[in-house]
Amino acid sequence: LLRMKISGGTGHDPTLKYVTRYDRLDLGVPVEIGHIKVVNNKVSLSVVPGGLFRVKVWIISGQNISSAPNETTYRAKSSVPTKPRNLTITRVCKDGVELNWMPPREPNGELHYIIQYGSNTTN
């Protein structure tokens, strides 16, 4: 969920109205998601984790609309962590190995690790 505050000068002006639109940009071509309701100069958007979005806001005052929108892009955080970094074998013995690694750059929540092992020899 992306939340943003729209500021239109000094304080809240009840005579100003806003037209908003947001698009998803990471699908190869821009896809219009829809228009957003603005309440007290704030909007909330539902976003897809990892998606890239563009938000545009036009201001309407009376019968006039701003000629160019205020525009921003936003990449929603992924819901999955990035991979662990710098995985190294630090010690080898006859019945095991010792592994060390650094946590991912973007953990995106509480981390739990699964270590998978096996032989890559065939007979």
Secondary structure, DSSP 8 states (H G I E B T S, - for coil): -EEEE---SSS--TTEEEEEEEEE-TTSS-EEEE----BTTEEEE---TT-EEEEEEEEEETTEE-SS-EEEEEE---SS----EEEEEEEEETTEEEEEEE--S---S--------------
